[in-house]
Amino acid sequence: MSRLHRLLLRLYPREFRERLGSAMVETLDEEQAAARRRGTGAALVLLLRTLVRTPFLALGEHLRSRTGGSGRGAWATDFRHALRGLARAPGFAMVTALTVGLGVGATVALYSVVDAMLLRPLPVLQPDRLYRVQEDRNRHLSVGMEGPRVQLERYEGLRDALTGPVFSGLAGQNNRTLPMRGEGPAFPATAILSTGNYFQVLGLRPAAGRFFTTDDEPAVVLGFRLWQSRFGGSTDAIGRTVHLGGQPFTVVGVAPREFSSTIGFLYADLWVPIGAHEGAAWAGARVSMFGRLAEGIEASVAAERMGAVARGLPDDDDPQAEILGARLDPLTPAPPSIAGPLSAFLAMLFATAVLVLMIAGANVAGMLVARATRRSREFAVRLALGIGRARLIRQSLIETVGLFALGGVTGIGIAFVATGALARLRLPTAEPLAIEATPGPGALALGLGVAVLAGLLFGWMPALHVSRSELDLALREGGRGSSRGGSRARNVFVTVQLALSAVLLVAATLFVRTAHRGMTADPGFTADGVIVAKTDLSPHGYGEEEGRIFYDRLLDRVRAHPGVESAALAELALLTGESSAFGGWRLQPDDPALQAGQNVVDGRYFETLRIEPLAGRAIGEGDVEGAPPVVVVNESFARRVWPNDNALGKTVLRGEVEHEVVGIVADGHYVEFGRETAPFTFLSAAQRYSSRRTLHLRYRPGADPAEVIASVRREVQTLDPDVAVEQAIPLTDAIGSLLFPQRFAATLIGVFGLLGLFLAATGIYGLLANHVVQRTREFGIRIALGAEATGLLGMVLRRGAFLTLIGTAIGLGIAAALTRLLGGLLHGISPFDAVAFLGVPVLLSLVALLASTLPARRVLRLDPVDAIRRE
């Protein structure tokens, strides 16, 4: 006890106590004496209160000392009074700061994500002079994440013609996954095949070593993160030999820490010259272009000159392509192809965070109105002593803004925690994503600015309520104050909270329903118990015969594993976001082509995924090279091509090759969720070789999936130590990644909605509890005159029900207007889904009823004699 008491006394040093004034010192001494009498628990509570109050008191005394206690510092005096008022209610200050902090923290965290992924310039030299460059043509043969690609030879022609007069440098790149082997087994690395001037055009300096400068140097530049994780961040890595696709490359340098790639949120593991591979694996590689404008050249002029050059270059790769001009887009972290959808998604999440802040502000404003009502006698005394109403409003606003500013500081701390957790989040994508969204100076300024603006926005009504204190009435009522004006104000704030909570809950319900519908819908195959593992032999120089032998041996080895029930090969895994080239099918050579999705599968594929043909048979092991080409189609394909006839046994052309329809399968979700089922076909892998295959393994019940995945990696390494399994995961997890945006939005908006619901419930509870306290004497008189307590209970409950009805109706109206904007993210669910628009009002009503019942029950326990005696 003695140590705790000494700690309490140290919190108020002698000099500070002398400047507090006798009244405050007596109050502190009384609190410490009471804490000593009550024991350790009370002393700990006092310690917490003291820790909260001391900053307010210290700042207030600092302001008083700077102004000398005179009237020349009226604003400083008002600040001091506001701080001392908060010091008298540390619990209220803590609750308010936390409430506002949650809203500000959500806003700052999501703004930081938007800034990192869309707004923040790339960490390169003069990023405003860098542009993504592409030809404006009627069709593109290849499009990557970074944009449309052209042949390397065409890029070189454009580079030679435009470097100098238009661009100071024009570079090219191609993102892909390459197997990399150092001292251990091969692993898949996110690589950028780049031209030799890549780093020069960006204006970067290496973190260690140097950059390559030619297109064909057998050199590798490591990404900073890979350098740290695989090479321990040691400079000894410079000069080491690593193998890419079986060919040796020398590590010559390390990229800067802050640079991940030209796509700001994609981590590149390494960069390698695009022409460095000696085999045919990278032959014909295409590149997306970006350039740095020459001095004095504007983007519009550069686009015009590049278009003229592009139209003059022959295109042997696509002679029928029409060159319309050129297009330049700023080299921002998000490429134009994904900037639009990503912006819309992040804007939606940011809007929900702002709604949370508004709910929190309305909740705090309601508490301030209630606090002002309880302090009406204090304000009346101030008015009686000659303080003007304008200054009383100013003091109230200063106190409110101070509370919100404290909440802003708390929110910034919450934002740092939230963005740190987001950086550690493992996103379900094949490429490593870099979401370094630590709040920067702009986000910190936004947090404090939003907090102050919210304080002004939600503080004006409590301030007006303070200024309208009726002097005679407040003094007569002994501090209870008139509740009529305060109740009206709190009614407004509670209604706002309920309305905004309804909007958030409707949006969250829609996303939850979308994710659930996607995960429970019948895709047309059985994904449970299946593992998919991707491999690619193209970087290793395998020909068709060698590639077939490799995959045949791999199948034999994995099928021999005791935990594997069946195994098959396919070009891609269904419903995972992958897409194969859509084939054009015709009945006659001159007919319009029907574009249909396709997968190339082997003879055990249908068995492994448990797809049962509705008619005919599946692709079989007899459908080999040299046998008549066959195809299995889905119902949509059959209806489109033969609407009034049986498709089985018919022939259809793909290009000039005639295929026989040997089977028909049910429509399924093969490419994406929630869209109208499209025509889809299955072709024989034995008749269409590809170096890239996805192994499908159905493991036996009771087998360990992790051990099966490990065995697949071992078998691949045994066959060729330079080949890496790019991705090996359960098929259900791969499918789930397709719904990651909806699941993430459902989780985040759901948390926001429940937080808003909790704040709205506390608002209703506080409003009705204050209402019961204010009318306790009235209720006592009514009971004494013969009124039933249950009737009075109904009066209180009806008030809560009325507010809930109004708030919910307004919220549903706003939600109906806004949810139509979410149509692109909702799969198989209407933006006006009945479950959301009927279930949310029921939930709000139940929560509001519970929040209303707790204070209303006090009426049932009311003693009329005690109630009448109260003043």
Secondary structure, 3 states (H helix, E strand, C coil): CHHHHHHHHHCCCHHHHHHHCHHHHHHHHHHHHHHHHHCHHHHHHHHHHHHHHHHHHHHHHHHHHHHCCCHHHHHHHHHHHHHHHHHCCHHHHHHHHHHHHHHHHHHHHHHHHHHHHHHCCCCCCCHHHEEEEEEEECCCCEEECCEEEEEHHHHHHHHHHHECCCEEEEEEEEEEEEEEECCCCCEEEEEEEECCCHHHHHCCCCCEECCCCCCCCCEEEECHHHHHHHHCCCHHHCCCEEEECCEEEEEEEECCCCCCCCCCCECCCEEEECCCCCCCCCCCCEEEEEEEECCCCCHHHHHHHHHHHHHHCCCCCCCCCCEEEEEEEECCCCCHHHHHHHHHHHHHHHHHHHHHHHHHHHHHHHHHHHHHHHCHHHHHHHHHCCCCHHHHHHHHHHHHHHHHHHHHHHHHHHHHHHHHHHHHCCCCCCCCECCCCCCCHHHHHHHHHHHHHHHHHHHHHHHHHHHCCCHHHHHHCCCCCCCHHHHHHHHHHHHHHHHHHHHHHHHHHHHHHHHHHHHHCCCCCCCCCEEEEEEECHHHCCCHHHHHHHHHHHHHHHHCCCCEEEEEEECCCCCCCCCCCCEEEECCCCCCCEEEEEEEECCCHHHHHCCCCCEECCCCCCCCCCCCCEEEEEHHHHHHHCCCCCCCCCEEEECCEEEEEEEEECCCCCCCCCCCCCCEEEEEHHHCCCCEEEEEEEECCCCCHHHHHHHHHHHHHHHCCCCCCCEEEEHHHHHHHHCHHHHHHHHHHHHHHHHHHHHHHHHHHHHHHHHHHHCHHHHHHHHHCCCCHHHHHHHHHHHHHHHHHHHHHHHHHHHHHHHHHHHHHCCCCCCCCHHHHHHHHHHHHHHHHHHHHHHHHHHHCCCHHHHHHCC
